Amino acid sequence: MRQLSTILLAFALAASSLGCVATVHGEAGVVVEDPPPPREEPIEVRAGFVFVQGHWYRAGGRWEWQAGHYERERANMHWTAGRWERRGNGHVWVEGRWENGGTGRAEGGVEVRDHR
């Protein structure tokens, strides 16, 4: 009987902790709370580089700011910025990425051409 009580207690604790995770994240990578507005970051023009805007992320139940940085241009590519997307009842961070520039600039992207 004591073993059954221990098993039931362990099950109840596991189930309650899963409920907490589901409340905060819903599903893997989904954040229920709206992200704060992006911070303004000073951007200087640097020949041969593209500025990758910073973004908010969740850590320890709080919003943390990841500062922006510069990446070296890639010939015939454009940078599509990362963004928070609404999915169901939450938000998911979609990482920015380099894309082929052959079809033109993507919405919000920075086109980079080979200047050789």
Beta strands, then each sheet from edge to edge (+ up, - down):
strand 1: 30-31
strand 2: 49-52
strand 3: 55-59
strand 4: 62-66
strand 5: 69-72
strand 6: 77-80
strand 7: 83-87
strand 8: 90-94
strand 9: 97-100
strand 10: 109-112
sheet 1: 1+ 8- 7+
sheet 2: 2+ 5-
sheet 3: 3+ 4-
sheet 4: 9+ 6- 10+
end
